[in-house]
Amino acid sequence: MTLRAAIHDQASTPRPSARVSTVAGLLDCDASQVRRLVADGELAAHTIGKRGVRIYLDSVTEYQARQAR
């Protein structure tokens, strides 16, 4: 598989993401804490427009695994 084909395969299946408020509900915390985790690099996110932020759900799962006791 060429690099171009690999990139095309990744682009055709977008990573599921959710709003900050939805992730805050999943983590049972405040939206400001989720935004802080994004700013610190603990959660991967992308923007929609100028202000819309969406957090990748797989990064939430990875974060929870790192924080498990």
All heavy atoms as TSV, in Angstrom:
chain	resi	resn	atom	element	x	y	z
A	1	MET	N	N	0.847	-1.177	0.000
A	1	MET	CA	C	0.000	0.000	0.000
A	1	MET	C	C	0.889	1.234	0.000
A	1	MET	O	O	1.823	1.338	0.777
A	1	MET	CB	C	-0.897	-0.021	1.240
A	1	MET	CG	C	-1.810	1.173	1.333
A	1	MET	SD	S	-2.837	1.222	2.811
A	1	MET	CE	C	-3.992	-0.058	2.477
A	2	THR	N	N	0.585	2.144	-0.868
A	2	THR	CA	C	1.365	3.373	-0.945
A	2	THR	C	C	0.935	4.339	0.154
A	2	THR	O	O	-0.120	4.182	0.769
A	2	THR	CB	C	1.177	4.048	-2.312
A	2	THR	OG1	O	-0.171	4.470	-2.429
A	2	THR	CG2	C	1.562	3.119	-3.452
A	3	LEU	N	N	1.767	5.332	0.371
A	3	LEU	CA	C	1.459	6.339	1.386
A	3	LEU	C	C	0.180	7.087	1.032
A	3	LEU	O	O	-0.654	7.343	1.886
A	3	LEU	CB	C	2.624	7.316	1.527
A	3	LEU	CG	C	2.441	8.453	2.529
A	3	LEU	CD1	C	2.197	7.875	3.920
A	3	LEU	CD2	C	3.641	9.352	2.540
A	4	ARG	N	N	0.010	7.395	-0.238
A	4	ARG	CA	C	-1.189	8.110	-0.674
A	4	ARG	C	C	-2.447	7.283	-0.390
A	4	ARG	O	O	-3.453	7.804	0.076
A	4	ARG	CB	C	-1.108	8.441	-2.148
A	4	ARG	CG	C	-2.353	9.148	-2.660
A	4	ARG	CD	C	-2.190	9.576	-4.072
A	4	ARG	NE	N	-1.420	10.819	-4.037
A	4	ARG	CZ	C	-0.976	11.437	-5.088
A	4	ARG	NH1	N	-1.177	10.953	-6.276
A	4	ARG	NH2	N	-0.316	12.565	-4.979
A	5	ALA	N	N	-2.386	5.970	-0.645
A	5	ALA	CA	C	-3.531	5.101	-0.382
A	5	ALA	C	C	-3.817	5.018	1.114
A	5	ALA	O	O	-4.968	5.003	1.543
A	5	ALA	CB	C	-3.289	3.713	-0.956
A	6	ALA	N	N	-2.763	4.978	1.923
A	6	ALA	CA	C	-2.947	4.920	3.375
A	6	ALA	C	C	-3.601	6.195	3.893
A	6	ALA	O	O	-4.491	6.153	4.739
A	6	ALA	CB	C	-1.606	4.693	4.068
A	7	ILE	N	N	-3.168	7.327	3.364
A	7	ILE	CA	C	-3.764	8.597	3.784
A	7	ILE	C	C	-5.223	8.654	3.349
A	7	ILE	O	O	-6.089	9.096	4.096
A	7	ILE	CB	C	-2.955	9.787	3.216
A	7	ILE	CG1	C	-1.594	9.849	3.894
A	7	ILE	CG2	C	-3.704	11.100	3.394
A	7	ILE	CD1	C	-0.644	10.837	3.273
A	8	HIS	N	N	-5.523	8.195	2.145
A	8	HIS	CA	C	-6.894	8.195	1.656
A	8	HIS	C	C	-7.778	7.297	2.518
A	8	HIS	O	O	-8.914	7.653	2.821
A	8	HIS	CB	C	-6.952	7.756	0.198
A	8	HIS	CG	C	-8.341	7.705	-0.341
A	8	HIS	ND1	N	-9.085	8.845	-0.558
A	8	HIS	CD2	C	-9.141	6.667	-0.673
A	8	HIS	CE1	C	-10.273	8.508	-1.011
A	8	HIS	NE2	N	-10.337	7.190	-1.096
A	9	ASP	N	N	-7.273	6.134	2.931
A	9	ASP	CA	C	-8.050	5.238	3.780
A	9	ASP	C	C	-8.363	5.892	5.127
A	9	ASP	O	O	-9.448	5.763	5.647
A	9	ASP	CB	C	-7.307	3.920	4.011
A	9	ASP	CG	C	-7.324	3.029	2.779
A	9	ASP	OD1	O	-8.146	3.284	1.866
A	9	ASP	OD2	O	-6.511	2.092	2.733
A	10	GLN	N	N	-7.392	6.595	5.683
A	10	GLN	CA	C	-7.619	7.262	6.964
A	10	GLN	C	C	-8.614	8.400	6.810
A	10	GLN	O	O	-9.426	8.642	7.676
A	10	GLN	CB	C	-6.303	7.800	7.519
A	10	GLN	CG	C	-5.360	6.714	7.984
A	10	GLN	CD	C	-4.029	7.277	8.429
A	10	GLN	OE1	O	-3.748	8.458	8.274
A	10	GLN	NE2	N	-3.192	6.422	8.974
A	11	ALA	N	N	-8.551	9.107	5.702
A	11	ALA	CA	C	-9.447	10.248	5.489
A	11	ALA	C	C	-10.879	9.798	5.244
A	11	ALA	O	O	-11.816	10.523	5.534
A	11	ALA	CB	C	-8.952	11.089	4.321
A	12	SER	N	N	-11.068	8.595	4.710
A	12	SER	CA	C	-12.416	8.141	4.401
A	12	SER	C	C	-13.160	7.666	5.648
A	12	SER	O	O	-14.377	7.539	5.626
A	12	SER	CB	C	-12.379	7.036	3.348
A	12	SER	OG	O	-11.695	5.906	3.853
A	13	THR	N	N	-12.455	7.389	6.723
A	13	THR	CA	C	-13.107	6.972	7.963
A	13	THR	C	C	-12.749	7.971	9.059
A	13	THR	O	O	-11.718	7.852	9.707
A	13	THR	CB	C	-12.665	5.555	8.384
A	13	THR	OG1	O	-11.241	5.538	8.491
A	13	THR	CG2	C	-13.110	4.523	7.384
A	14	PRO	N	N	-13.585	8.986	9.258
A	14	PRO	CA	C	-13.266	10.001	10.263
A	14	PRO	C	C	-13.345	9.449	11.683
A	14	PRO	O	O	-14.114	8.525	11.965
A	14	PRO	CB	C	-14.330	11.075	10.037
A	14	PRO	CG	C	-15.454	10.356	9.392
A	14	PRO	CD	C	-14.842	9.238	8.596
A	15	ARG	N	N	-12.510	10.002	12.555
A	15	ARG	CA	C	-12.533	9.617	13.964
A	15	ARG	C	C	-13.776	10.228	14.605
A	15	ARG	O	O	-14.037	11.424	14.443
A	15	ARG	CB	C	-11.299	10.139	14.679
A	15	ARG	CG	C	-10.019	9.484	14.252
A	15	ARG	CD	C	-8.797	10.226	14.734
A	15	ARG	NE	N	-8.653	10.223	16.177
A	15	ARG	CZ	C	-7.709	10.897	16.820
A	15	ARG	NH1	N	-6.856	11.634	16.148
A	15	ARG	NH2	N	-7.640	10.855	18.130
A	16	PRO	N	N	-14.546	9.451	15.352
A	16	PRO	CA	C	-15.710	10.025	16.035
A	16	PRO	C	C	-15.270	11.050	17.078
A	16	PRO	O	O	-14.270	10.855	17.770
A	16	PRO	CB	C	-16.388	8.834	16.697
A	16	PRO	CG	C	-15.646	7.624	16.287
A	16	PRO	CD	C	-14.420	8.029	15.566
A	17	SER	N	N	-16.017	12.119	17.164
A	17	SER	CA	C	-15.708	13.161	18.134
A	17	SER	C	C	-16.998	13.667	18.756
A	17	SER	O	O	-18.086	13.385	18.273
A	17	SER	CB	C	-14.945	14.310	17.467
A	17	SER	OG	O	-15.702	14.867	16.429
A	18	ALA	N	N	-16.844	14.413	19.852
A	18	ALA	CA	C	-18.007	14.917	20.577
A	18	ALA	C	C	-17.716	16.319	21.094
A	18	ALA	O	O	-16.572	16.731	21.217
A	18	ALA	CB	C	-18.351	13.990	21.739
A	19	ARG	N	N	-18.785	17.028	21.433
A	19	ARG	CA	C	-18.677	18.372	21.995
A	19	ARG	C	C	-18.051	18.326	23.383
A	19	ARG	O	O	-18.068	17.298	24.064
A	19	ARG	CB	C	-20.050	19.003	22.115
A	19	ARG	CG	C	-20.720	19.257	20.807
A	19	ARG	CD	C	-22.151	19.724	21.051
A	19	ARG	NE	N	-22.823	19.920	19.790
A	19	ARG	CZ	C	-23.277	21.088	19.369
A	19	ARG	NH1	N	-23.176	22.139	20.137
A	19	ARG	NH2	N	-23.851	21.183	18.197
A	20	VAL	N	N	-17.545	19.469	23.798
A	20	VAL	CA	C	-16.936	19.591	25.122
A	20	VAL	C	C	-17.948	19.221	26.206
A	20	VAL	O	O	-17.625	18.482	27.142
A	20	VAL	CB	C	-16.398	21.022	25.341
A	20	VAL	CG1	C	-15.964	21.227	26.779
A	20	VAL	CG2	C	-15.249	21.313	24.389
A	21	SER	N	N	-19.179	19.682	26.077
A	21	SER	CA	C	-20.188	19.406	27.107
A	21	SER	C	C	-20.515	17.912	27.180
A	21	SER	O	O	-20.749	17.382	28.270
A	21	SER	CB	C	-21.452	20.217	26.836
A	21	SER	OG	O	-21.979	19.893	25.561
A	22	THR	N	N	-20.500	17.231	26.047
A	22	THR	CA	C	-20.772	15.796	26.039
A	22	THR	C	C	-19.655	15.037	26.740
A	22	THR	O	O	-19.906	14.141	27.549
A	22	THR	CB	C	-20.935	15.293	24.595
A	22	THR	OG1	O	-21.967	16.039	23.958
A	22	THR	CG2	C	-21.268	13.820	24.559
A	23	VAL	N	N	-18.417	15.401	26.442
A	23	VAL	CA	C	-17.268	14.747	27.078
A	23	VAL	C	C	-17.250	15.056	28.568
A	23	VAL	O	O	-16.933	14.182	29.385
A	23	VAL	CB	C	-15.950	15.165	26.390
A	23	VAL	CG1	C	-14.742	14.636	27.144
A	23	VAL	CG2	C	-15.932	14.671	24.951
A	24	ALA	N	N	-17.625	16.272	28.941
A	24	ALA	CA	C	-17.699	16.614	30.368
A	24	ALA	C	C	-18.712	15.713	31.067
A	24	ALA	O	O	-18.471	15.262	32.187
A	24	ALA	CB	C	-18.078	18.080	30.542
A	25	GLY	N	N	-19.820	15.424	30.410
A	25	GLY	CA	C	-20.799	14.507	30.989
A	25	GLY	C	C	-20.258	13.090	31.109
A	25	GLY	O	O	-20.504	12.400	32.097
A	26	LEU	N	N	-19.509	12.644	30.098
A	26	LEU	CA	C	-18.916	11.307	30.140
A	26	LEU	C	C	-17.899	11.168	31.276
A	26	LEU	O	O	-17.832	10.135	31.938
A	26	LEU	CB	C	-18.217	10.983	28.817
A	26	LEU	CG	C	-19.091	10.775	27.594
A	26	LEU	CD1	C	-18.229	10.673	26.344
A	26	LEU	CD2	C	-19.939	9.528	27.764
A	27	LEU	N	N	-17.121	12.220	31.481
A	27	LEU	CA	C	-16.085	12.191	32.517
A	27	LEU	C	C	-16.600	12.677	33.871
A	27	LEU	O	O	-15.849	12.670	34.847
A	27	LEU	CB	C	-14.890	13.047	32.084
A	27	LEU	CG	C	-14.132	12.572	30.845
A	27	LEU	CD1	C	-13.031	13.566	30.493
A	27	LEU	CD2	C	-13.563	11.181	31.059
A	28	ASP	N	N	-17.850	13.101	33.925
A	28	ASP	CA	C	-18.461	13.612	35.151
A	28	ASP	C	C	-17.629	14.752	35.741
A	28	ASP	O	O	-17.228	14.713	36.905
A	28	ASP	CB	C	-18.659	12.484	36.164
A	28	ASP	CG	C	-19.560	12.903	37.324
A	28	ASP	OD1	O	-20.409	13.792	37.119
A	28	ASP	OD2	O	-19.402	12.344	38.424
A	29	CYS	N	N	-17.355	15.745	34.899
A	29	CYS	CA	C	-16.604	16.917	35.340
A	29	CYS	C	C	-17.161	18.146	34.633
A	29	CYS	O	O	-18.090	18.049	33.838
A	29	CYS	CB	C	-15.108	16.742	35.050
A	29	CYS	SG	S	-14.690	16.700	33.309
A	30	ASP	N	N	-16.591	19.286	34.916
A	30	ASP	CA	C	-17.033	20.536	34.324
A	30	ASP	C	C	-16.401	20.725	32.946
A	30	ASP	O	O	-15.314	20.200	32.666
A	30	ASP	CB	C	-16.634	21.699	35.245
A	30	ASP	CG	C	-17.308	22.988	34.850
A	30	ASP	OD1	O	-18.551	23.023	34.885
A	30	ASP	OD2	O	-16.591	23.943	34.518
A	31	ALA	N	N	-17.061	21.476	32.096
A	31	ALA	CA	C	-16.547	21.729	30.748
A	31	ALA	C	C	-15.197	22.439	30.788
A	31	ALA	O	O	-14.344	22.213	29.929
A	31	ALA	CB	C	-17.549	22.547	29.952
A	32	SER	N	N	-14.978	23.282	31.792
A	32	SER	CA	C	-13.686	23.975	31.894
A	32	SER	C	C	-12.548	22.989	32.142
A	32	SER	O	O	-11.429	23.196	31.665
A	32	SER	CB	C	-13.725	25.029	33.002
A	32	SER	OG	O	-13.924	24.425	34.264
A	33	GLN	N	N	-12.822	21.914	32.860
A	33	GLN	CA	C	-11.803	20.886	33.088
A	33	GLN	C	C	-11.467	20.168	31.782
A	33	GLN	O	O	-10.298	19.873	31.510
A	33	GLN	CB	C	-12.278	19.872	34.131
A	33	GLN	CG	C	-11.281	18.767	34.424
A	33	GLN	CD	C	-10.003	19.271	35.076
A	33	GLN	OE1	O	-9.994	20.285	35.755
A	33	GLN	NE2	N	-8.917	18.565	34.846
A	34	VAL	N	N	-12.463	19.908	30.955
A	34	VAL	CA	C	-12.226	19.268	29.656
A	34	VAL	C	C	-11.388	20.192	28.782
A	34	VAL	O	O	-10.427	19.752	28.138
A	34	VAL	CB	C	-13.558	18.906	28.969
A	34	VAL	CG1	C	-13.315	18.388	27.559
A	34	VAL	CG2	C	-14.323	17.882	29.782
A	35	ARG	N	N	-11.714	21.475	28.767
A	35	ARG	CA	C	-10.935	22.428	27.977
A	35	ARG	C	C	-9.494	22.498	28.478
A	35	ARG	O	O	-8.557	22.630	27.684
A	35	ARG	CB	C	-11.574	23.813	28.020
A	35	ARG	CG	C	-12.883	23.869	27.264
A	35	ARG	CD	C	-13.462	25.279	27.252
A	35	ARG	NE	N	-14.791	25.296	26.695
A	35	ARG	CZ	C	-15.059	25.302	25.395
A	35	ARG	NH1	N	-14.069	25.286	24.528
A	35	ARG	NH2	N	-16.302	25.316	24.962
A	36	ARG	N	N	-9.289	22.396	29.777
A	36	ARG	CA	C	-7.945	22.400	30.354
A	36	ARG	C	C	-7.174	21.151	29.915
A	36	ARG	O	O	-5.989	21.216	29.589
A	36	ARG	CB	C	-8.015	22.477	31.873
A	36	ARG	CG	C	-6.665	22.733	32.518
A	36	ARG	CD	C	-6.758	22.960	34.029
A	36	ARG	NE	N	-7.705	24.015	34.363
A	36	ARG	CZ	C	-8.781	23.851	35.150
A	36	ARG	NH1	N	-9.036	22.689	35.690
A	36	ARG	NH2	N	-9.582	24.854	35.404
A	37	LEU	N	N	-7.852	19.990	29.892
A	37	LEU	CA	C	-7.211	18.755	29.443
A	37	LEU	C	C	-6.803	18.852	27.980
A	37	LEU	O	O	-5.747	18.347	27.585
A	37	LEU	CB	C	-8.144	17.556	29.661
A	37	LEU	CG	C	-8.379	17.149	31.116
A	37	LEU	CD1	C	-9.503	16.125	31.198
A	37	LEU	CD2	C	-7.105	16.611	31.735
A	38	VAL	N	N	-7.621	19.505	27.170
A	38	VAL	CA	C	-7.278	19.711	25.758
A	38	VAL	C	C	-6.067	20.631	25.658
A	38	VAL	O	O	-5.113	20.355	24.918
A	38	VAL	CB	C	-8.477	20.279	24.975
A	38	VAL	CG1	C	-8.051	20.724	23.582
A	38	VAL	CG2	C	-9.590	19.257	24.891
A	39	ALA	N	N	-6.066	21.715	26.418
A	39	ALA	CA	C	-4.952	22.673	26.382
A	39	ALA	C	C	-3.647	22.031	26.852
A	39	ALA	O	O	-2.570	22.343	26.329
A	39	ALA	CB	C	-5.283	23.888	27.245
A	40	ASP	N	N	-3.735	21.112	27.815
A	40	ASP	CA	C	-2.549	20.428	28.339
A	40	ASP	C	C	-2.094	19.276	27.454
A	40	ASP	O	O	-1.065	18.653	27.729
A	40	ASP	CB	C	-2.822	19.895	29.748
A	40	ASP	CG	C	-2.970	20.996	30.775
A	40	ASP	OD1	O	-2.571	22.147	30.485
A	40	ASP	OD2	O	-3.491	20.714	31.874
A	41	GLY	N	N	-2.867	18.945	26.429
A	41	GLY	CA	C	-2.497	17.859	25.532
A	41	GLY	C	C	-2.930	16.488	26.004
A	41	GLY	O	O	-2.546	15.481	25.412
A	42	GLU	N	N	-3.715	16.423	27.058
A	42	GLU	CA	C	-4.199	15.135	27.575
A	42	GLU	C	C	-5.287	14.546	26.682
A	42	GLU	O	O	-5.428	13.326	26.602
A	42	GLU	CB	C	-4.735	15.308	28.998
A	42	GLU	CG	C	-3.686	15.657	30.016
A	42	GLU	CD	C	-2.789	14.488	30.358
A	42	GLU	OE1	O	-3.218	13.333	30.206
A	42	GLU	OE2	O	-1.651	14.744	30.780
A	43	LEU	N	N	-6.080	15.401	26.046
A	43	LEU	CA	C	-7.129	14.967	25.129
A	43	LEU	C	C	-6.866	15.568	23.755
A	43	LEU	O	O	-6.511	16.745	23.648
A	43	LEU	CB	C	-8.512	15.422	25.619
A	43	LEU	CG	C	-9.012	14.833	26.930
A	43	LEU	CD1	C	-10.334	15.481	27.321
A	43	LEU	CD2	C	-9.170	13.331	26.826
A	44	ALA	N	N	-7.051	14.755	22.714
A	44	ALA	CA	C	-6.881	15.234	21.343
A	44	ALA	C	C	-8.196	15.843	20.869
A	44	ALA	O	O	-9.270	15.307	21.137
A	44	ALA	CB	C	-6.477	14.081	20.434
A	45	ALA	N	N	-8.094	16.968	20.185
A	45	ALA	CA	C	-9.299	17.671	19.745
A	45	ALA	C	C	-9.052	18.341	18.405
A	45	ALA	O	O	-7.912	18.444	17.943
A	45	ALA	CB	C	-9.695	18.714	20.783
A	46	HIS	N	N	-10.131	18.783	17.795
A	46	HIS	CA	C	-10.057	19.571	16.567
A	46	HIS	C	C	-11.089	20.676	16.657
A	46	HIS	O	O	-11.983	20.638	17.498
A	46	HIS	CB	C	-10.268	18.691	15.327
A	46	HIS	CG	C	-11.635	18.077	15.244
A	46	HIS	ND1	N	-12.657	18.634	14.523
A	46	HIS	CD2	C	-12.146	16.949	15.809
A	46	HIS	CE1	C	-13.732	17.865	14.630
A	46	HIS	NE2	N	-13.449	16.839	15.414
A	47	THR	N	N	-10.927	21.676	15.803
A	47	THR	CA	C	-11.853	22.809	15.824
A	47	THR	C	C	-12.804	22.749	14.641
A	47	THR	O	O	-12.482	22.181	13.597
A	47	THR	CB	C	-11.104	24.153	15.783
A	47	THR	OG1	O	-10.292	24.183	14.614
A	47	THR	CG2	C	-10.245	24.343	17.007
A	48	ILE	N	N	-13.957	23.340	14.856
A	48	ILE	CA	C	-14.945	23.511	13.797
A	48	ILE	C	C	-15.220	25.005	13.745
A	48	ILE	O	O	-15.731	25.574	14.711
A	48	ILE	CB	C	-16.230	22.725	14.112
A	48	ILE	CG1	C	-15.905	21.286	14.277
A	48	ILE	CG2	C	-17.298	23.049	13.101
A	48	ILE	CD1	C	-16.848	20.286	13.744
A	49	GLY	N	N	-14.838	25.634	12.668
A	49	GLY	CA	C	-14.992	27.079	12.575
A	49	GLY	C	C	-13.999	27.783	13.484
A	49	GLY	O	O	-12.894	27.308	13.711
A	50	LYS	N	N	-14.416	28.916	14.027
A	50	LYS	CA	C	-13.515	29.692	14.882
A	50	LYS	C	C	-13.518	29.235	16.334
A	50	LYS	O	O	-12.497	29.263	17.001
A	50	LYS	CB	C	-13.898	31.168	14.838
A	50	LYS	CG	C	-13.589	31.823	13.535
A	50	LYS	CD	C	-13.895	33.303	13.612
A	50	LYS	CE	C	-13.562	33.968	12.305
A	50	LYS	NZ	N	-13.812	35.402	12.358
A	51	ARG	N	N	-14.684	28.824	16.843
A	51	ARG	CA	C	-14.769	28.541	18.275
A	51	ARG	C	C	-15.194	27.130	18.627
A	51	ARG	O	O	-15.063	26.723	19.776
A	51	ARG	CB	C	-15.742	29.520	18.931
A	51	ARG	CG	C	-15.280	30.943	18.837
A	51	ARG	CD	C	-16.187	31.864	19.586
A	51	ARG	NE	N	-17.539	31.822	19.019
A	51	ARG	CZ	C	-18.587	32.379	19.574
A	51	ARG	NH1	N	-18.472	33.007	20.708
A	51	ARG	NH2	N	-19.767	32.308	18.990
A	52	GLY	N	N	-15.733	26.390	17.691
A	52	GLY	CA	C	-16.229	25.056	17.994
A	52	GLY	C	C	-15.101	24.069	18.228
A	52	GLY	O	O	-14.202	23.939	17.408
A	53	VAL	N	N	-15.136	23.386	19.337
A	53	VAL	CA	C	-14.118	22.395	19.679
A	53	VAL	C	C	-14.794	21.040	19.817
A	53	VAL	O	O	-15.838	20.920	20.461
A	53	VAL	CB	C	-13.399	22.759	20.998
A	53	VAL	CG1	C	-12.411	21.680	21.401
A	53	VAL	CG2	C	-12.710	24.099	20.876
A	54	ARG	N	N	-14.203	20.033	19.208
A	54	ARG	CA	C	-14.694	18.661	19.319
A	54	ARG	C	C	-13.540	17.796	19.789
A	54	ARG	O	O	-12.423	17.900	19.294
A	54	ARG	CB	C	-15.202	18.136	17.972
A	54	ARG	CG	C	-16.338	18.938	17.369
A	54	ARG	CD	C	-17.604	18.840	18.200
A	54	ARG	NE	N	-18.728	19.508	17.565
A	54	ARG	CZ	C	-19.049	20.764	17.750
A	54	ARG	NH1	N	-18.330	21.521	18.556
A	54	ARG	NH2	N	-20.089	21.295	17.151
A	55	ILE	N	N	-13.824	16.920	20.741
A	55	ILE	CA	C	-12.815	16.038	21.316
A	55	ILE	C	C	-12.984	14.653	20.710
A	55	ILE	O	O	-14.095	14.124	20.645
A	55	ILE	CB	C	-12.931	15.977	22.854
A	55	ILE	CG1	C	-12.557	17.325	23.476
A	55	ILE	CG2	C	-12.012	14.933	23.421
A	55	ILE	CD1	C	-13.665	18.250	23.641
A	56	TYR	N	N	-11.863	14.068	20.259
A	56	TYR	CA	C	-11.912	12.720	19.706
A	56	TYR	C	C	-12.224	11.729	20.828
A	56	TYR	O	O	-11.593	11.742	21.890
A	56	TYR	CB	C	-10.577	12.356	19.058
A	56	TYR	CG	C	-10.292	13.150	17.808
A	56	TYR	CD1	C	-9.251	14.066	17.772
A	56	TYR	CD2	C	-11.062	12.983	16.669
A	56	TYR	CE1	C	-8.992	14.789	16.621
A	56	TYR	CE2	C	-10.807	13.698	15.517
A	56	TYR	CZ	C	-9.770	14.607	15.504
A	56	TYR	OH	O	-9.520	15.322	14.368
A	57	LEU	N	N	-13.217	10.868	20.588
A	57	LEU	CA	C	-13.661	9.937	21.624
A	57	LEU	C	C	-12.610	8.886	21.944
A	57	LEU	O	O	-12.531	8.427	23.088
A	57	LEU	CB	C	-14.979	9.284	21.203
A	57	LEU	CG	C	-16.157	10.258	21.104
A	57	LEU	CD1	C	-17.394	9.538	20.600
A	57	LEU	CD2	C	-16.421	10.925	22.434
A	58	ASP	N	N	-11.776	8.509	20.973
A	58	ASP	CA	C	-10.738	7.538	21.282
A	58	ASP	C	C	-9.694	8.124	22.236
A	58	ASP	O	O	-9.128	7.416	23.059
A	58	ASP	CB	C	-10.083	6.982	20.018
A	58	ASP	CG	C	-9.456	8.051	19.140
A	58	ASP	OD1	O	-9.680	9.245	19.379
A	58	ASP	OD2	O	-8.752	7.666	18.185
A	59	SER	N	N	-9.483	9.444	22.179
A	59	SER	CA	C	-8.547	10.059	23.119
A	59	SER	C	C	-9.133	10.098	24.530
A	59	SER	O	O	-8.389	10.030	25.509
A	59	SER	CB	C	-8.148	11.464	22.670
A	59	SER	OG	O	-9.190	12.391	22.849
A	60	VAL	N	N	-10.460	10.157	24.635
A	60	VAL	CA	C	-11.104	10.098	25.953
A	60	VAL	C	C	-10.896	8.707	26.560
A	60	VAL	O	O	-10.548	8.570	27.737
A	60	VAL	CB	C	-12.611	10.424	25.853
A	60	VAL	CG1	C	-13.296	10.246	27.194
A	60	VAL	CG2	C	-12.812	11.839	25.340
A	61	THR	N	N	-11.061	7.679	25.747
A	61	THR	CA	C	-10.853	6.302	26.215
A	61	THR	C	C	-9.407	6.096	26.650
A	61	THR	O	O	-9.135	5.491	27.692
A	61	THR	CB	C	-11.218	5.306	25.095
A	61	THR	OG1	O	-12.546	5.564	24.674
A	61	THR	CG2	C	-11.099	3.878	25.568
A	62	GLU	N	N	-8.463	6.602	25.854
A	62	GLU	CA	C	-7.042	6.482	26.210
A	62	GLU	C	C	-6.735	7.243	27.497
A	62	GLU	O	O	-5.959	6.765	28.337
A	62	GLU	CB	C	-6.176	7.000	25.076
A	62	GLU	CG	C	-6.223	6.141	23.824
A	62	GLU	CD	C	-5.605	6.805	22.626
A	62	GLU	OE1	O	-5.074	7.939	22.757
A	62	GLU	OE2	O	-5.655	6.200	21.537
A	63	TYR	N	N	-7.323	8.414	27.663
A	63	TYR	CA	C	-7.120	9.202	28.885
A	63	TYR	C	C	-7.623	8.438	30.105
A	63	TYR	O	O	-6.959	8.359	31.131
A	63	TYR	CB	C	-7.832	10.558	28.764
A	63	TYR	CG	C	-7.820	11.351	30.040
A	63	TYR	CD1	C	-6.676	12.006	30.460
A	63	TYR	CD2	C	-8.966	11.428	30.844
A	63	TYR	CE1	C	-6.643	12.720	31.644
A	63	TYR	CE2	C	-8.945	12.154	32.020
A	63	TYR	CZ	C	-7.789	12.792	32.421
A	63	TYR	OH	O	-7.765	13.494	33.593
A	64	GLN	N	N	-8.820	7.840	29.972
A	64	GLN	CA	C	-9.364	7.076	31.087
A	64	GLN	C	C	-8.476	5.874	31.411
A	64	GLN	O	O	-8.288	5.550	32.592
A	64	GLN	CB	C	-10.777	6.607	30.760
A	64	GLN	CG	C	-11.800	7.714	30.791
A	64	GLN	CD	C	-13.172	7.252	30.372
A	64	GLN	OE1	O	-13.318	6.499	29.404
A	64	GLN	NE2	N	-14.170	7.714	31.082
A	65	ALA	N	N	-7.918	5.229	30.417
A	65	ALA	CA	C	-7.022	4.093	30.653
A	65	ALA	C	C	-5.748	4.546	31.377
A	65	ALA	O	O	-5.264	3.854	32.275
A	65	ALA	CB	C	-6.667	3.409	29.333
A	66	ARG	N	N	-5.213	5.710	30.999
A	66	ARG	CA	C	-4.016	6.227	31.672
A	66	ARG	C	C	-4.299	6.597	33.123
A	66	ARG	O	O	-3.414	6.500	33.982
A	66	ARG	CB	C	-3.493	7.461	30.942
A	66	ARG	CG	C	-2.818	7.182	29.635
A	66	ARG	CD	C	-2.073	8.395	29.122
A	66	ARG	NE	N	-2.842	9.620	29.076
A	66	ARG	CZ	C	-3.514	10.061	28.017
A	66	ARG	NH1	N	-3.521	9.355	26.914
A	66	ARG	NH2	N	-4.171	11.201	28.061
A	67	GLN	N	N	-5.523	7.028	33.417
A	67	GLN	CA	C	-5.873	7.466	34.761
A	67	GLN	C	C	-6.397	6.353	35.654
A	67	GLN	O	O	-6.643	6.585	36.841
A	67	GLN	CB	C	-6.917	8.586	34.684
A	67	GLN	CG	C	-6.454	9.805	33.931
A	67	GLN	CD	C	-5.224	10.449	34.554
A	67	GLN	OE1	O	-5.127	10.578	35.762
A	67	GLN	NE2	N	-4.280	10.825	33.727
A	68	ALA	N	N	-6.570	5.144	35.105
A	68	ALA	CA	C	-7.143	4.032	35.896
A	68	ALA	C	C	-6.212	3.672	37.044
A	68	ALA	O	O	-4.992	3.693	36.913
A	68	ALA	CB	C	-7.373	2.830	34.990
A	69	ARG	N	N	-6.819	3.313	38.151
A	69	ARG	CA	C	-6.043	2.924	39.332
A	69	ARG	C	C	-6.122	1.448	39.563
A	69	ARG	O	O	-7.013	0.783	39.498
A	69	ARG	CB	C	-6.559	3.656	40.558
A	69	ARG	CG	C	-6.293	5.121	40.439
A	69	ARG	CD	C	-6.707	5.821	41.686
A	69	ARG	NE	N	-6.451	7.245	41.518
A	69	ARG	CZ	C	-5.982	8.005	42.461
A	69	ARG	NH1	N	-5.750	7.518	43.644
A	69	ARG	NH2	N	-5.780	9.278	42.249
